[in-house]
Amino acid sequence: MKVAIVGVSGAVGQEFLRVLAERNFPMDELLLFGSARSAGRVYEYCGKQIAVKELKHNDDFKGVDIAFTSAGAGTSKEFAETITKYGAIMIDNSSAFRMDHDIPLVVPEVNAEDAKNRPRGIIANPNCTTIQMVVALKPIEKLSHIKRIHVATYQAASGAGAAAMDELKEQYNQIARGEEPTVEKFAYQLAYNLIPQVDVFTENGYTKEEMKMFNETRKIMHSDVEVSALCVRVPALRAHSEAIWVETERPVSVEEAHSAFEKAEGVVVVDKPEHKEYPMPLFVATKDPVYVGRIRKDISNPNGLTFWCVGDQIKKGAALNAVQIAEYLIKEKAL
């Protein structure tokens, strides 16, 4: 098994290294690729020192079985043919191919089998906010078809990369020193603030991030569900949170939902409000599962249910999901 990581120097690329090592991913060789700026850097993986190669249009991917790519949509589009031409499966973390009809969009807990049908040799990793939401929605969908979803997200700085996380920390330090905070990665200062915009606005008044939640959820769940999202950047460092309201075809009781969440793959229930126990990003950062709590009936809708979920954006929202796709293909002998 020969594996490649493209974009290894970024936050998700670094998380790929950690996740592959944590899960003892079966491989004989690991190749690392990056931009000209990153080429030559050396990273350690399981005691071995591996130098980063510059990503070029050549034969470097000959013999590669799986390539995890996280270098941006432009790079993914430009290099997809180079990466896949010798048979490598490209599991892409960018937005480049997510809505292409011939590219599967996969969350293993929800639609793993879709990964087997990949005519272009590419599997798309969904947007981070969509991944954690559909993991939590799957057990409810099994009880009763979900007709409608309203969701408000509370997205950590990690969603904008390692430099954005560094900027948030530095803003707090600068403010504490009485200095003017540096603002580069977001439209406004994030420290002590909330920004009700993630990505750019589209013609309908929703941002691209919000429309991703609409379109990707429908594709992953093979559903006609309607999704209305409001995505907000918050001054948490790592792990995204979501408040979710669902309307099902029949009423689903809190007890049913609790039981379904408890049995669901990839979900951990933390729901003891009387003891102030509920998921929070501070305690979910670096963890694998999606955490669910505050499960209750929607008092405005007889067929409504509402809950809170938190997941690590860099881990389950990106690197871990991609690695789980690869693990599924290995298990199913579907490489």
N, C-alpha and C positions, 0 to 999 in steps of 0.2 A: 504494500500500500504506500503510494507516494502522494503526499499532500502539499498543497501550496496555500499561502496566505498572501493576498494582494492588498496592500494598504496597511502593512503591519505596524507602522509607526503611529497610527491614529489610535484614538481611545478604544474603538471596537477591535482594531487589529491587535492591540495589546491584550484585550479581553479574550480574543481567540487563543492566544498563547496560554493564558491561564486556564481557560475552560478545557482545552485539549489535554493539558497536563493533569488537571483535576480528575478528568474522566478516564484517564489512561487510554486515550483514543488509539486504536490499533493502527500503527503506521511504521514503515521502515525508514522513511526519509521525509524531512520537512524542508520545503523551500520557502524563502521569504522574499517578497517583492515590494518595491516602493518607487517613489519618484526619484528623479536624479538627485534631489536634495537629500533623500534618505539613503541612497545607495552607499554601501560601505559600512553603515552602522551595524553593530553586532548585538544580537539579542541571545539570551540564554534560554534554552528549552531542554528541560530534563537533564541538566548537567552538561549539555553540549552548547558550544558557541556557534551561532549561525549568522553569517553575514548577509545583509540585504542586497539583493540584485536589483538593478534598475529595470523596471518594466519596459520591455521593448517588443516590437513586432518581429519576433524570431522564433526559434524552435525550443525555447526554454521550457515549454509546457509539454513537450513530448515525454510520454511515460507517466505524466501526472494523472492520478485517478480522480481526485477531488480538489477543486480550487475554491477557497473561501475568499470572496472579494468584498472589500469595503473601502473603496477609494473614490466614491462619488459616482453619480449617474453618468457624467460625461466620460469618465475613464472606463466604466463598465461597457458603455455602448461602443467606444472606440476599440476596446481590446477583446470583446466577447468572442469574435471569430478566432483571434490568435490563441485565446485560452482554450477553446473547445475543439479546435480543428483536429487534434489527435485523439479525441475521445474523452477528455477530462470533463467531469460534471462540474459546472460552475454554479455555486450556490451564492447568489448575489444579494448583498445587504443594501443596495441602493434602490432608488425609486425607478430605475431605468426601464425595467421590464414588468413591473408588478401587474399592470392592467392589460398586457398583451394577451390575446386570447389563446395563444399557443405556448404560453409560459405558465407552469403551475405556480400558484401562490400558496405557500404551505405553512401551517402551524401543526406540528405532529400530533398534538393532543386532539386536534379537531378534524383534519383532513389529510392525514399522512399518506394515504394511498394515491393522492393526486401527484405525488412526487415521482411515481413510476412512469407517468406519461409526460415525457419532456422531449418533444421532437427536435428542439434546437440545442439540447444538452444543457439547458439553463433552468434552474429553479430559483424563484424569487423569494426572498425573505421579506415578510410584510413590515409595515411601519410599526415602530415600537408600541405606540398607543393601541393600535389595532390588535397586536399579538396578545397583550395581557387581557384586553377586553374579551376577545373571542375564547380564550382559555376559560374565562369565568362564565361566559354565556353558554358554552357547550352543554354543561349539565342541566341548565334550565331548558334549553332547546329540546333535550331528550324528554323532558316532562310534558312540555306543551310548546308548540311552535311560537316563536317570538315574532310578533307583528311589527313592533315599533320599539325603538331605543332612543332615549335622550341621555346624553352623556356630557359631563363637564370634566375636563382633565386639568390636573395640577402638575405641570411638567417641570422636572428639575433641570438645572443648568446642564447636566450631563447630556441631555438631548441635543445640545449644540456642540458637543465635543469636549476634548480635554482642555483646550484653550479657554473655553467658556467657563468651565469649572474653576480654572485658575483665576480667571477674571473676577468671578464672584467672591472667591476668598480674598483676593487683593482689594476689592472694593470695600469689604468690611474692615480690612486693615487700614486702608487709606482714610476711611471715615473716622475710625478710632483715633487716628493721628491728626485729625482735623484738616486733612487734605481733600482736594477735589477728586472724586473717584474717576478712574479710567472707564470709559464707555466705548467699547469697540465691537463686541460680539453680539450685542442686542441693541435695539433701537433706543432703549432707555437704561438707566441704572437699574440693576436687578436687586441689589442689596436693599433690604427694607422696603421692597416694592413687589407688585404683581403686574405683569404685562399681558393684557388680554389679546395677544396675537402671537401665534406660532406659525411661521412661514408667511408667504405673501397672500394678499387678498385676491379672490377671484371675482368675476362679474356678479355673482349672486350674493355677495356680501360675506360668504364663508371663506376661510383661508384654505390654502391647499392642504394643510394638515387636517382640517376638519372634513374636507371632501375625501381625503384618503380613508378616513374612518367610515364614511358612507360607502364608498366603492369597494374597498378591500374587504370589509365585513361581508358584504353580499357575495363576493367571489369566493372567499374562503368557506363560508357556511353554505354555499349553493342555495341561497335564500333570497326571497323578495323583501326581506325586512327593510323598513325605513329607519334611517339613522340621522339624528340631528345632534351635532356636536358643537361645543364651545371649548376651545383649547386655550389654556392660560399658562404662561411661564411663571414659575414661582421660585423663590430664593432657597429652595432645597438644593443640596449638592448633587445627590444621586438617588434615583428611583422615582418613578412617576406614580401619581395617584389619580383615581377616577371615581367620580360619583355617577352611578348608573341607574337609570329608571327603565324598566322593561314592561311592555304590555304583551301578554300572552293570549293565546286563543281561548284558554279557559283559566279560571283563577288558580293560581299556585299558592299553596299555603306556605307560611314561613317554615313550618316543620318539614314539609317536602323539600323546600329549597335547601335548608340546612343539611338534610340527609344527602341530597344530591351533590352538594358542594363537598361534603365530607368524603364521599366515595370517588370524586372526580380526580382524574390524573392531572398532576401538576398544580393542584389547588390545595392551599392550607387555610382552614377556617380559624380566624381569631375573632371571636364574637361573644364577648362577655361584657356588655356595656355597663352592667351593674358593678363590675370591678374595674371599669375604665380600661378594658382590654379590647383593642381594635388595631388593625394594621396601620403602621406609620412608616414613612420613607426612611427615617433615621434608623429603624431597626430591620428594615427589609433590604437595604443596600447590601450588595454582594451575595444575596441569597438566590437560589434557583427558582422556587415556586412563585406562583401568583397568590397573594394573600387576600382573603375576602372577609369582610366583617360588616357591622351595622345592617344586617339583613332584616328587612321589615316590609310590611305591606305598604303600598302606595295608597295613602288615605284619600287621594283624589281620583282613584281609578280602581274599580272592583277587580279588574284583571291585571292590576299593576303590582310590581314588586320592585323594591329599590335596595341597593347595596353599595358598598364601598370596596374598591380593590386597589392594591398597591403591588407594583412589580419593579424589579431592577431593570431600568431601561437599557443599560449596556449589556447586561447578562441575558435574562430571558427575552428582553426586547430586541436583542440583536445577536450576539455571538452564540449564546447557548442554543437558541432556536435553530440557528444554522447547523450547529454541530449535531443536534438531535435529529435533524433531517438526514444528515450523513449516516448517523448511527442506524436509523430506520432502514436506509437503503442497504447497508451492510447486513443487517439482520435478515432482511427479505431477499438477500442475494440479488439486488436489483441495480447494481452498479453497471 
